[in-house]
């Protein structure tokens, strides 16, 4: 059975060694966040803003030496991972 794009993203993140995804608590990433939360091996951490999500992911990467990810959006209908 084929996977959805969201499942492919989750799989790629896990294969890349990502453990946490920091997400802005906004409507722009809502569907992506819902799909990421379904993945048992990823921990989704909701942040108040996109900037906070970026800072948290950067801080984790710098402190642990491991890759980290963030999800946020700046413009309507535009989400980035």
DRENNUSE-539508 format. One line per 5 residues: for each residue x, y, z of C-alpha. Coordinates in pm, 1 decimal. Layout:
REM residues N
X/Y/Z; ...
END
This chain:
REM residues 81
0.0/0.0/0.0; 136.3/340.8/-88.2; 200.4/608.8/169.9; 59.1/959.3/175.5; 296.3/1256.7/135.7
265.7/1326.2/509.7; 364.7/968.0/588.6; 661.8/998.4/352.6; 773.3/1314.6/534.0; 742.8/1143.2/871.9
935.9/841.1/743.0; 1212.8/1061.4/599.7; 1244.2/1254.7/926.7; 1272.2/934.8/1130.4; 1523.8/785.9/886.4
1725.7/1107.2/915.2; 1744.7/1073.1/1291.8; 1494.5/1341.2/1392.8; 1333.2/1275.4/1731.0; 1141.6/1602.0/1783.3
964.3/1841.1/1550.5; 901.3/2189.7/1689.6; 582.9/2334.4/1538.7; 428.9/2678.2/1548.1; 84.1/2664.7/1705.5
-87.3/2824.1/1407.9; -344.1/2708.6/1158.4; -97.0/2711.6/870.6; 69.4/2385.8/974.3; -235.9/2219.9/1124.2
-267.1/1928.0/883.3; 105.5/1863.2/874.7; 121.5/1866.0/1255.0; -172.3/1623.3/1278.5; 5.0/1381.9/1047.7
336.6/1416.3/1231.0; 162.0/1343.3/1561.8; 42.3/1008.8/1425.1; 402.2/890.0/1394.8; 495.9/697.5/1709.1
867.5/775.4/1689.8; 837.2/1154.4/1647.2; 756.5/1385.8/1935.5; 576.2/1702.5/1824.8; 639.6/2006.6/2045.9
402.6/2298.9/1988.4; 558.1/2643.5/2016.2; 383.3/2983.6/2027.9; 544.9/3121.3/1709.2; 745.8/3009.0/1406.3
1046.2/3197.7/1540.9; 1025.9/3007.5/1870.2; 1007.7/2677.4/1679.9; 1318.6/2765.2/1479.2; 1505.6/2871.3/1793.4
1410.4/2551.6/1976.8; 1518.3/2328.5/1688.0; 1844.9/2520.6/1650.6; 1911.7/2498.6/2023.4; 1847.5/2124.7/2029.4
2075.9/2068.6/1730.7; 2354.1/2275.0/1883.9; 2329.8/2110.3/2226.8; 2292.4/1750.4/2112.5; 2477.3/1749.1/1780.5
2177.1/1574.9/1623.4; 1949.3/1694.8/1348.9; 1628.5/1869.0/1459.7; 1327.1/1992.1/1264.1; 1075.3/2273.0/1285.9
749.2/2342.9/1111.3; 604.7/2687.7/1070.0; 449.8/2928.3/827.7; 488.0/3292.9/758.5; 226.4/3360.4/493.8
-128.8/3239.5/448.0; -146.4/2897.6/282.5; 233.5/2858.1/308.3; 379.6/2608.3/553.9; 740.6/2503.2/572.1
921.3/2213.7/731.9
END
